[in-house]
Amino acid sequence: MKKSVLMVKDKVLLLWKIPSMPVLFLINLIFGFSMSFFAPFSSLFGIDEVGMSNVGFGVFMTIMAIGGVIISSHIAKLSDTKINRRKILLLTSLTGVIGYALFAFLRDYLSLSLTAFLLLGTTAAAVPQLWAYARDALKAANIPSEETPFIMNVFRMFFALSWTVGPALGAWLLLIVGFKGLFLFVAAGYLLVFFIVIFLLKDVEKQTVASKESLSVKKWVIKPHIFANLAAALLLSAASSIHMLNVPQFVTKVLHGNEMDVGVIFSVPPIFEVPFMIALGMLATKIDNGILVKIGFFTAFTYFLLFSFVTEPWQIYPLQILSAAQVSITSGIAISYFQDFIPEAPGTATTLYMNTTQIGQTVGYLLFGFVTAFINYDNMIIIYTILALVGFVFIALFGKEKPNLSQNKPKVQQL
């Protein structure tokens, strides 16, 4: 036990000695807070504040998601070839400042949609580029490759930490200053990042400059094992987004619980995610990441399946430990796992993964809106449990690269 504690201490000390890493942790934390202030209250803003219909809000969120996918994909290609990531972080943080400042004052549907597509679509590239920058920084510092999963998982942990208090703080700000003040606060967060990048973050040399061929998304997506992993990520993301929207309705209208039950349910996972991410990060230095990702997908399926058997709100509390475990894997280790698919183009790999999960979230939002119009919330659990099961089947049966690939193709991590 004492030896394990010392190992964790040594690894944490190693993080703070890596050039630029403390600054990257700070930026990651601010990005997490900014996103946690907006995402939980987006439907309240669109439907209650702006007056959108449910369908109109769904279209609005889809426009924002499409903007993020298209623009961030283009930025990813530039970041892996011509433009350094520091300049891109300056651009994306600046568009975040302008975009959220406009959200504070605009209430016209068309203007908001254009702002969401162009400005916030550009801002969507900030997080994947930050994580790709972190990957480059590790290579530039000659950090052993076996330590990368642990460091990237701790990096993801800082993002998760912001979500432990971010939504509650956002709710308090919303009550005090309304949506105008909330969005100005978010804009201020991106402005802070802008100045941090200018004064504290240095350029990091790309360890590999991606070729035009390696940046072809089609080239990678058509590979059976990569396609299977992306399909699995999309399905799990869709299932998780449906679950997030379904839980409050299920608890209050089916289990006859109250808002306090819902609050406790969403507060439990972050408590366990931090130690899980540290432990899993250390485990990832000794075990193939592919095995851990499989375990994460199966844990998600098991969690959703057990959720369908609960009859009282309190029964959900211990299940949230499983939720924390699967999130720690699928949102932590999965990042470095997907980056290993295209090691010479980490920006493209990270963006491809995050765009896939973003598309999955959009699919989940639309499915929840349309399907719950016809079935009960308890039956909805069965549907997204099936989605998680299919995702696990994809990654378990088809997510491993065939051994007969050409020798000159990029090396990817085996599942």
SEFIKOL-839966 format. One record per residue (C-alpha): residue number from 0; residue in one letter; chain; x, y, z. Coordinates in steps of 0.2 Angstrom, whole numbers. Layout:
+-----+------+-----+-------+-------+-------+
: seq : type : mol :    xx :    yy :    zz :
+-----+------+-----+-------+-------+-------+
: NUM :    A :   A :     X :     Y :     Z :
...
+-----+------+-----+-------+-------+-------+
# end
This chain:
+-----+------+-----+-------+-------+-------+
: seq : type : mol :    xx :    yy :    zz :
+-----+------+-----+-------+-------+-------+
:   0 :    M :   A :     0 :     0 :     0 :
:   1 :    K :   A :    14 :    12 :     5 :
:   2 :    K :   A :    23 :     8 :   -11 :
:   3 :    S :   A :     8 :    12 :   -22 :
:   4 :    V :   A :     6 :    28 :   -13 :
:   5 :    L :   A :    24 :    33 :   -16 :
:   6 :    M :   A :    22 :    28 :   -35 :
:   7 :    V :   A :     7 :    39 :   -36 :
:   8 :    K :   A :    17 :    53 :   -28 :
:   9 :    D :   A :    32 :    51 :   -39 :
:  10 :    K :   A :    21 :    51 :   -55 :
:  11 :    V :   A :    12 :    67 :   -49 :
:  12 :    L :   A :    28 :    75 :   -46 :
:  13 :    L :   A :    34 :    70 :   -63 :
:  14 :    L :   A :    19 :    79 :   -71 :
:  15 :    W :   A :    24 :    96 :   -63 :
:  16 :    K :   A :    41 :    95 :   -70 :
:  17 :    I :   A :    36 :    93 :   -88 :
:  18 :    P :   A :    37 :   110 :   -97 :
:  19 :    S :   A :    21 :   119 :  -100 :
:  20 :    M :   A :    11 :   105 :   -91 :
:  21 :    P :   A :     5 :   115 :   -76 :
:  22 :    V :   A :    -1 :   129 :   -88 :
:  23 :    L :   A :   -10 :   115 :   -98 :
:  24 :    F :   A :   -19 :   109 :   -83 :
:  25 :    L :   A :   -25 :   126 :   -78 :
:  26 :    I :   A :   -32 :   129 :   -96 :
:  27 :    N :   A :   -40 :   112 :   -96 :
:  28 :    L :   A :   -49 :   116 :   -79 :
:  29 :    I :   A :   -55 :   133 :   -86 :
:  30 :    F :   A :   -62 :   125 :  -102 :
:  31 :    G :   A :   -71 :   112 :   -91 :
:  32 :    F :   A :   -79 :   125 :   -80 :
:  33 :    S :   A :   -84 :   135 :   -96 :
:  34 :    M :   A :   -92 :   120 :  -104 :
:  35 :    S :   A :  -101 :   115 :   -87 :
:  36 :    F :   A :  -108 :   132 :   -85 :
:  37 :    F :   A :  -117 :   131 :  -102 :
:  38 :    A :   A :  -121 :   112 :  -106 :
:  39 :    P :   A :  -133 :   109 :   -91 :
:  40 :    F :   A :  -143 :   124 :   -95 :
:  41 :    S :   A :  -143 :   124 :  -114 :
:  42 :    S :   A :  -162 :   118 :  -115 :
:  43 :    L :   A :  -167 :   131 :  -102 :
:  44 :    F :   A :  -159 :   145 :  -112 :
:  45 :    G :   A :  -166 :   139 :  -129 :
:  46 :    I :   A :  -184 :   135 :  -124 :
:  47 :    D :   A :  -187 :   146 :  -109 :
:  48 :    E :   A :  -176 :   161 :  -112 :
:  49 :    V :   A :  -176 :   162 :  -131 :
:  50 :    G :   A :  -193 :   154 :  -133 :
:  51 :    M :   A :  -188 :   140 :  -145 :
:  52 :    S :   A :  -200 :   125 :  -148 :
:  53 :    N :   A :  -193 :   108 :  -143 :
:  54 :    V :   A :  -190 :   104 :  -161 :
:  55 :    G :   A :  -182 :   121 :  -165 :
:  56 :    F :   A :  -171 :   119 :  -150 :
:  57 :    G :   A :  -166 :   101 :  -156 :
:  58 :    V :   A :  -162 :   109 :  -173 :
:  59 :    F :   A :  -152 :   123 :  -165 :
:  60 :    M :   A :  -141 :   111 :  -155 :
:  61 :    T :   A :  -139 :   101 :  -171 :
:  62 :    I :   A :  -133 :   116 :  -180 :
:  63 :    M :   A :  -120 :   119 :  -166 :
:  64 :    A :   A :  -114 :   101 :  -166 :
:  65 :    I :   A :  -112 :   101 :  -185 :
:  66 :    G :   A :  -102 :   118 :  -185 :
:  67 :    G :   A :   -91 :   110 :  -172 :
:  68 :    V :   A :   -88 :    94 :  -182 :
:  69 :    I :   A :   -85 :   103 :  -199 :
:  70 :    I :   A :   -74 :   117 :  -192 :
:  71 :    S :   A :   -64 :   108 :  -179 :
:  72 :    S :   A :   -60 :    94 :  -192 :
:  73 :    H :   A :   -53 :   107 :  -204 :
:  74 :    I :   A :   -43 :   115 :  -190 :
:  75 :    A :   A :   -36 :    98 :  -185 :
:  76 :    K :   A :   -29 :    96 :  -202 :
:  77 :    L :   A :   -20 :   113 :  -201 :
:  78 :    S :   A :   -14 :   110 :  -184 :
:  79 :    D :   A :    -5 :    93 :  -189 :
:  80 :    T :   A :     3 :   102 :  -204 :
:  81 :    K :   A :     5 :   120 :  -205 :
:  82 :    I :   A :    -1 :   130 :  -190 :
:  83 :    N :   A :     6 :   127 :  -172 :
:  84 :    R :   A :    -7 :   123 :  -159 :
:  85 :    R :   A :    -3 :   138 :  -148 :
:  86 :    K :   A :   -10 :   150 :  -162 :
:  87 :    I :   A :   -25 :   139 :  -164 :
:  88 :    L :   A :   -28 :   140 :  -145 :
:  89 :    L :   A :   -27 :   158 :  -146 :
:  90 :    L :   A :   -40 :   158 :  -161 :
:  91 :    T :   A :   -52 :   146 :  -152 :
:  92 :    S :   A :   -52 :   155 :  -136 :
:  93 :    L :   A :   -55 :   172 :  -144 :
:  94 :    T :   A :   -70 :   165 :  -154 :
:  95 :    G :   A :   -76 :   158 :  -137 :
:  96 :    V :   A :   -75 :   176 :  -130 :
:  97 :    I :   A :   -85 :   183 :  -144 :
:  98 :    G :   A :   -97 :   169 :  -146 :
:  99 :    Y :   A :  -103 :   168 :  -128 :
: 100 :    A :   A :  -103 :   187 :  -127 :
: 101 :    L :   A :  -115 :   187 :  -141 :
: 102 :    F :   A :  -126 :   174 :  -133 :
: 103 :    A :   A :  -128 :   185 :  -118 :
: 104 :    F :   A :  -137 :   198 :  -129 :
: 105 :    L :   A :  -144 :   189 :  -144 :
: 106 :    R :   A :  -161 :   182 :  -143 :
: 107 :    D :   A :  -165 :   180 :  -162 :
: 108 :    Y :   A :  -165 :   162 :  -168 :
: 109 :    L :   A :  -156 :   165 :  -184 :
: 110 :    S :   A :  -142 :   176 :  -176 :
: 111 :    L :   A :  -140 :   163 :  -162 :
: 112 :    S :   A :  -139 :   149 :  -175 :
: 113 :    L :   A :  -125 :   158 :  -185 :
: 114 :    T :   A :  -116 :   162 :  -169 :
: 115 :    A :   A :  -117 :   144 :  -164 :
: 116 :    F :   A :  -111 :   137 :  -180 :
: 117 :    L :   A :   -97 :   149 :  -184 :
: 118 :    L :   A :   -90 :   155 :  -168 :
: 119 :    L :   A :   -94 :   141 :  -156 :
: 120 :    G :   A :   -91 :   129 :  -169 :
: 121 :    T :   A :   -73 :   135 :  -170 :
: 122 :    T :   A :   -72 :   136 :  -151 :
: 123 :    A :   A :   -76 :   117 :  -151 :
: 124 :    A :   A :   -59 :   114 :  -158 :
: 125 :    A :   A :   -51 :   121 :  -142 :
: 126 :    V :   A :   -52 :   106 :  -131 :
: 127 :    P :   A :   -45 :    93 :  -144 :
: 128 :    Q :   A :   -31 :   104 :  -149 :
: 129 :    L :   A :   -27 :   107 :  -130 :
: 130 :    W :   A :   -26 :    88 :  -128 :
: 131 :    A :   A :   -16 :    86 :  -144 :
: 132 :    Y :   A :    -4 :   100 :  -138 :
: 133 :    A :   A :    -2 :    90 :  -121 :
: 134 :    R :   A :     3 :    75 :  -131 :
: 135 :    D :   A :    16 :    84 :  -141 :
: 136 :    A :   A :    23 :    92 :  -125 :
: 137 :    L :   A :    25 :    74 :  -118 :
: 138 :    K :   A :    35 :    69 :  -133 :
: 139 :    A :   A :    45 :    84 :  -133 :
: 140 :    A :   A :    50 :    81 :  -115 :
: 141 :    N :   A :    55 :    63 :  -119 :
: 142 :    I :   A :    42 :    56 :  -108 :
: 143 :    P :   A :    42 :    37 :  -110 :
: 144 :    S :   A :    27 :    31 :  -120 :
: 145 :    E :   A :    21 :    19 :  -107 :
: 146 :    E :   A :    18 :    34 :   -95 :
: 147 :    T :   A :     7 :    43 :  -108 :
: 148 :    P :   A :    -9 :    34 :  -103 :
: 149 :    F :   A :    -7 :    39 :   -85 :
: 150 :    I :   A :    -3 :    57 :   -88 :
: 151 :    M :   A :   -17 :    59 :  -101 :
: 152 :    N :   A :   -29 :    52 :   -89 :
: 153 :    V :   A :   -24 :    64 :   -75 :
: 154 :    F :   A :   -26 :    77 :   -88 :
: 155 :    R :   A :   -43 :    72 :   -91 :
: 156 :    M :   A :   -46 :    71 :   -73 :
: 157 :    F :   A :   -44 :    90 :   -71 :
: 158 :    F :   A :   -58 :    92 :   -84 :
: 159 :    A :   A :   -69 :    81 :   -74 :
: 160 :    L :   A :   -65 :    90 :   -58 :
: 161 :    S :   A :   -72 :   106 :   -65 :
: 162 :    W :   A :   -89 :    96 :   -68 :
: 163 :    T :   A :   -90 :    92 :   -49 :
: 164 :    V :   A :   -94 :   109 :   -45 :
: 165 :    G :   A :   -96 :   118 :   -61 :
: 166 :    P :   A :  -115 :   115 :   -64 :
: 167 :    A :   A :  -119 :   120 :   -46 :
: 168 :    L :   A :  -109 :   136 :   -48 :
: 169 :    G :   A :  -117 :   139 :   -65 :
: 170 :    A :   A :  -135 :   137 :   -57 :
: 171 :    W :   A :  -130 :   149 :   -43 :
: 172 :    L :   A :  -124 :   162 :   -56 :
: 173 :    L :   A :  -140 :   159 :   -66 :
: 174 :    L :   A :  -151 :   163 :   -51 :
: 175 :    I :   A :  -141 :   179 :   -47 :
: 176 :    V :   A :  -136 :   187 :   -64 :
: 177 :    G :   A :  -147 :   177 :   -76 :
: 178 :    F :   A :  -142 :   171 :   -93 :
: 179 :    K :   A :  -134 :   187 :   -98 :
: 180 :    G :   A :  -122 :   187 :   -83 :
: 181 :    L :   A :  -119 :   168 :   -85 :
: 182 :    F :   A :  -113 :   169 :  -103 :
: 183 :    L :   A :  -103 :   185 :   -99 :
: 184 :    F :   A :   -95 :   174 :   -86 :
: 185 :    V :   A :   -91 :   160 :   -98 :
: 186 :    A :   A :   -84 :   173 :  -110 :
: 187 :    A :   A :   -73 :   179 :   -97 :
: 188 :    G :   A :   -66 :   162 :   -94 :
: 189 :    Y :   A :   -61 :   161 :  -112 :
: 190 :    L :   A :   -53 :   178 :  -111 :
: 191 :    L :   A :   -43 :   172 :   -97 :
: 192 :    V :   A :   -37 :   157 :  -107 :
: 193 :    F :   A :   -33 :   169 :  -121 :
: 194 :    F :   A :   -21 :   179 :  -110 :
: 195 :    I :   A :   -14 :   163 :  -102 :
: 196 :    V :   A :    -9 :   156 :  -119 :
: 197 :    I :   A :    -1 :   173 :  -124 :
: 198 :    F :   A :    10 :   175 :  -108 :
: 199 :    L :   A :    12 :   158 :  -101 :
: 200 :    L :   A :    11 :   145 :  -115 :
: 201 :    K :   A :    26 :   142 :  -127 :
: 202 :    D :   A :    26 :   135 :  -144 :
: 203 :    V :   A :    30 :   116 :  -144 :
: 204 :    E :   A :    38 :   108 :  -159 :
: 205 :    K :   A :    28 :    95 :  -167 :
: 206 :    Q :   A :    37 :    78 :  -165 :
: 207 :    T :   A :    30 :    72 :  -182 :
: 208 :    V :   A :    23 :    82 :  -196 :
: 209 :    A :   A :     8 :    73 :  -203 :
: 210 :    S :   A :     8 :    70 :  -222 :
: 211 :    K :   A :    -7 :    74 :  -233 :
: 212 :    E :   A :   -11 :    56 :  -234 :
: 213 :    S :   A :   -11 :    53 :  -215 :
: 214 :    L :   A :   -23 :    68 :  -213 :
: 215 :    S :   A :   -36 :    59 :  -224 :
: 216 :    V :   A :   -50 :    55 :  -212 :
: 217 :    K :   A :   -58 :    43 :  -225 :
: 218 :    K :   A :   -42 :    33 :  -226 :
: 219 :    W :   A :   -43 :    30 :  -207 :
: 220 :    V :   A :   -62 :    28 :  -205 :
: 221 :    I :   A :   -63 :    14 :  -219 :
: 222 :    K :   A :   -51 :     4 :  -209 :
: 223 :    P :   A :   -62 :   -10 :  -201 :
: 224 :    H :   A :   -55 :    -9 :  -184 :
: 225 :    I :   A :   -55 :    10 :  -183 :
: 226 :    F :   A :   -73 :    11 :  -190 :
: 227 :    A :   A :   -78 :    -2 :  -177 :
: 228 :    N :   A :   -70 :     8 :  -163 :
: 229 :    L :   A :   -78 :    24 :  -169 :
: 230 :    A :   A :   -95 :    16 :  -171 :
: 231 :    A :   A :   -94 :    10 :  -153 :
: 232 :    A :   A :   -89 :    27 :  -147 :
: 233 :    L :   A :  -104 :    35 :  -156 :
: 234 :    L :   A :  -116 :    22 :  -149 :
: 235 :    L :   A :  -110 :    24 :  -131 :
: 236 :    S :   A :  -110 :    43 :  -132 :
: 237 :    A :   A :  -128 :    42 :  -139 :
: 238 :    A :   A :  -133 :    30 :  -124 :
: 239 :    S :   A :  -125 :    41 :  -111 :
: 240 :    S :   A :  -133 :    57 :  -117 :
: 241 :    I :   A :  -150 :    49 :  -117 :
: 242 :    H :   A :  -147 :    42 :  -100 :
: 243 :    M :   A :  -142 :    60 :   -94 :
: 244 :    L :   A :  -158 :    67 :  -100 :
: 245 :    N :   A :  -169 :    52 :   -95 :
: 246 :    V :   A :  -163 :    50 :   -77 :
: 247 :    P :   A :  -172 :    66 :   -69 :
: 248 :    Q :   A :  -188 :    61 :   -78 :
: 249 :    F :   A :  -187 :    43 :   -73 :
: 250 :    V :   A :  -183 :    47 :   -55 :
: 251 :    T :   A :  -197 :    60 :   -52 :
: 252 :    K :   A :  -211 :    53 :   -63 :
: 253 :    V :   A :  -208 :    34 :   -62 :
: 254 :    L :   A :  -199 :    31 :   -46 :
: 255 :    H :   A :  -209 :    46 :   -38 :
: 256 :    G :   A :  -193 :    54 :   -31 :
: 257 :    N :   A :  -189 :    72 :   -29 :
: 258 :    E :   A :  -176 :    85 :   -36 :
: 259 :    M :   A :  -164 :    81 :   -21 :
: 260 :    D :   A :  -163 :    63 :   -26 :
: 261 :    V :   A :  -158 :    68 :   -43 :
: 262 :    G :   A :  -145 :    80 :   -36 :
: 263 :    V :   A :  -137 :    66 :   -26 :
: 264 :    I :   A :  -137 :    54 :   -41 :
: 265 :    F :   A :  -127 :    66 :   -51 :
: 266 :    S :   A :  -116 :    71 :   -37 :
: 267 :    V :   A :  -110 :    53 :   -33 :
: 268 :    P :   A :  -100 :    49 :   -49 :
: 269 :    P :   A :   -87 :    64 :   -49 :
: 270 :    I :   A :   -82 :    59 :   -31 :
: 271 :    F :   A :   -76 :    42 :   -37 :
: 272 :    E :   A :   -70 :    48 :   -54 :
: 273 :    V :   A :   -54 :    56 :   -48 :
: 274 :    P :   A :   -47 :    41 :   -38 :
: 275 :    F :   A :   -53 :    30 :   -52 :
: 276 :    M :   A :   -44 :    40 :   -65 :
: 277 :    I :   A :   -28 :    40 :   -55 :
: 278 :    A :   A :   -28 :    21 :   -52 :
: 279 :    L :   A :   -33 :    17 :   -70 :
: 280 :    G :   A :   -20 :    29 :   -77 :
: 281 :    M :   A :    -7 :    19 :   -67 :
: 282 :    L :   A :   -15 :     2 :   -73 :
: 283 :    A :   A :   -14 :     8 :   -91 :
: 284 :    T :   A :     5 :     9 :   -90 :
: 285 :    K :   A :     5 :   -10 :   -87 :
: 286 :    I :   A :   -10 :   -16 :   -97 :
: 287 :    D :   A :   -15 :   -14 :  -115 :
: 288 :    N :   A :   -26 :     1 :  -116 :
: 289 :    G :   A :   -38 :    -9 :  -128 :
: 290 :    I :   A :   -42 :   -21 :  -114 :
: 291 :    L :   A :   -46 :    -7 :  -102 :
: 292 :    V :   A :   -57 :     1 :  -115 :
: 293 :    K :   A :   -67 :   -15 :  -118 :
: 294 :    I :   A :   -69 :   -17 :   -99 :
: 295 :    G :   A :   -76 :     1 :   -99 :
: 296 :    F :   A :   -89 :    -2 :  -113 :
: 297 :    F :   A :   -94 :   -18 :  -104 :
: 298 :    T :   A :   -96 :    -8 :   -87 :
: 299 :    A :   A :  -107 :     5 :   -96 :
: 300 :    F :   A :  -118 :    -9 :  -103 :
: 301 :    T :   A :  -119 :   -17 :   -85 :
: 302 :    Y :   A :  -123 :     0 :   -77 :
: 303 :    F :   A :  -137 :     4 :   -89 :
: 304 :    L :   A :  -144 :   -14 :   -87 :
: 305 :    L :   A :  -144 :   -14 :   -68 :
: 306 :    F :   A :  -152 :     4 :   -69 :
: 307 :    S :   A :  -168 :    -4 :   -77 :
: 308 :    F :   A :  -171 :   -15 :   -62 :
: 309 :    V :   A :  -171 :    -1 :   -48 :
: 310 :    T :   A :  -188 :     2 :   -40 :
: 311 :    E :   A :  -182 :    16 :   -27 :
: 312 :    P :   A :  -172 :    31 :   -30 :
: 313 :    W :   A :  -159 :    26 :   -16 :
: 314 :    Q :   A :  -155 :    10 :   -26 :
: 315 :    I :   A :  -147 :    21 :   -39 :
: 316 :    Y :   A :  -134 :    29 :   -27 :
: 317 :    P :   A :  -122 :    13 :   -27 :
: 318 :    L :   A :  -124 :    11 :   -45 :
: 319 :    Q :   A :  -116 :    28 :   -48 :
: 320 :    I :   A :  -100 :    20 :   -43 :
: 321 :    L :   A :  -101 :    10 :   -59 :
: 322 :    S :   A :  -105 :    25 :   -69 :
: 323 :    A :   A :   -89 :    33 :   -62 :
: 324 :    A :   A :   -79 :    18 :   -67 :
: 325 :    Q :   A :   -85 :    18 :   -85 :
: 326 :    V :   A :   -83 :    37 :   -87 :
: 327 :    S :   A :   -65 :    36 :   -80 :
: 328 :    I :   A :   -61 :    23 :   -94 :
: 329 :    T :   A :   -71 :    29 :  -109 :
: 330 :    S :   A :   -68 :    47 :  -106 :
: 331 :    G :   A :   -50 :    46 :  -100 :
: 332 :    I :   A :   -40 :    32 :  -107 :
: 333 :    A :   A :   -50 :    32 :  -123 :
: 334 :    I :   A :   -41 :    48 :  -128 :
: 335 :    S :   A :   -24 :    42 :  -128 :
: 336 :    Y :   A :   -31 :    25 :  -135 :
: 337 :    F :   A :   -38 :    34 :  -150 :
: 338 :    Q :   A :   -23 :    45 :  -152 :
: 339 :    D :   A :   -12 :    29 :  -155 :
: 340 :    F :   A :   -22 :    25 :  -170 :
: 341 :    I :   A :   -14 :    40 :  -179 :
: 342 :    P :   A :     2 :    43 :  -169 :
: 343 :    E :   A :     9 :    55 :  -183 :
: 344 :    A :   A :    -7 :    66 :  -182 :
: 345 :    P :   A :   -13 :    67 :  -164 :
: 346 :    G :   A :   -24 :    83 :  -168 :
: 347 :    T :   A :   -33 :    73 :  -181 :
: 348 :    A :   A :   -35 :    58 :  -171 :
: 349 :    T :   A :   -41 :    68 :  -155 :
: 350 :    T :   A :   -53 :    78 :  -166 :
: 351 :    L :   A :   -60 :    62 :  -175 :
: 352 :    Y :   A :   -64 :    54 :  -158 :
: 353 :    M :   A :   -72 :    70 :  -150 :
: 354 :    N :   A :   -82 :    73 :  -166 :
: 355 :    T :   A :   -88 :    55 :  -166 :
: 356 :    T :   A :   -94 :    57 :  -148 :
: 357 :    Q :   A :  -101 :    74 :  -151 :
: 358 :    I :   A :  -111 :    67 :  -166 :
: 359 :    G :   A :  -117 :    53 :  -154 :
: 360 :    Q :   A :  -123 :    65 :  -141 :
: 361 :    T :   A :  -133 :    74 :  -155 :
: 362 :    V :   A :  -141 :    58 :  -160 :
: 363 :    G :   A :  -145 :    54 :  -142 :
: 364 :    Y :   A :  -153 :    71 :  -139 :
: 365 :    L :   A :  -164 :    69 :  -155 :
: 366 :    L :   A :  -168 :    51 :  -150 :
: 367 :    F :   A :  -173 :    56 :  -132 :
: 368 :    G :   A :  -185 :    70 :  -139 :
: 369 :    F :   A :  -194 :    59 :  -152 :
: 370 :    V :   A :  -194 :    42 :  -143 :
: 371 :    T :   A :  -200 :    48 :  -126 :
: 372 :    A :   A :  -215 :    55 :  -135 :
: 373 :    F :   A :  -221 :    37 :  -138 :
: 374 :    I :   A :  -214 :    27 :  -124 :
: 375 :    N :   A :  -212 :    29 :  -105 :
: 376 :    Y :   A :  -195 :    34 :   -97 :
: 377 :    D :   A :  -193 :    17 :   -89 :
: 378 :    N :   A :  -194 :     8 :  -106 :
: 379 :    M :   A :  -182 :    21 :  -113 :
: 380 :    I :   A :  -168 :    13 :  -102 :
: 381 :    I :   A :  -170 :    -3 :  -112 :
: 382 :    I :   A :  -167 :     6 :  -128 :
: 383 :    Y :   A :  -151 :    15 :  -123 :
: 384 :    T :   A :  -145 :    -1 :  -114 :
: 385 :    I :   A :  -146 :   -10 :  -131 :
: 386 :    L :   A :  -136 :     4 :  -139 :
: 387 :    A :   A :  -122 :     2 :  -126 :
: 388 :    L :   A :  -123 :   -17 :  -129 :
: 389 :    V :   A :  -121 :   -15 :  -148 :
: 390 :    G :   A :  -106 :    -3 :  -145 :
: 391 :    F :   A :   -98 :   -16 :  -134 :
: 392 :    V :   A :  -100 :   -30 :  -147 :
: 393 :    F :   A :   -92 :   -19 :  -160 :
: 394 :    I :   A :   -77 :   -15 :  -150 :
: 395 :    A :   A :   -75 :   -33 :  -143 :
: 396 :    L :   A :   -77 :   -42 :  -160 :
: 397 :    F :   A :   -72 :   -30 :  -173 :
: 398 :    G :   A :   -61 :   -17 :  -164 :
: 399 :    K :   A :   -45 :   -27 :  -166 :
: 400 :    E :   A :   -33 :   -24 :  -181 :
: 401 :    K :   A :   -31 :   -39 :  -193 :
: 402 :    P :   A :   -13 :   -46 :  -192 :
: 403 :    N :   A :   -10 :   -46 :  -210 :
: 404 :    L :   A :    -9 :   -27 :  -213 :
: 405 :    S :   A :     5 :   -20 :  -223 :
: 406 :    Q :   A :    21 :   -17 :  -214 :
: 407 :    N :   A :    22 :     1 :  -220 :
: 408 :    K :   A :     5 :     6 :  -213 :
: 409 :    P :   A :     5 :    16 :  -196 :
: 410 :    K :   A :     7 :     6 :  -181 :
: 411 :    V :   A :    -9 :     6 :  -170 :
: 412 :    Q :   A :   -12 :    -1 :  -153 :
: 413 :    Q :   A :   -19 :   -18 :  -153 :
: 414 :    L :   A :   -35 :   -22 :  -143 :
+-----+------+-----+-------+-------+-------+
# end
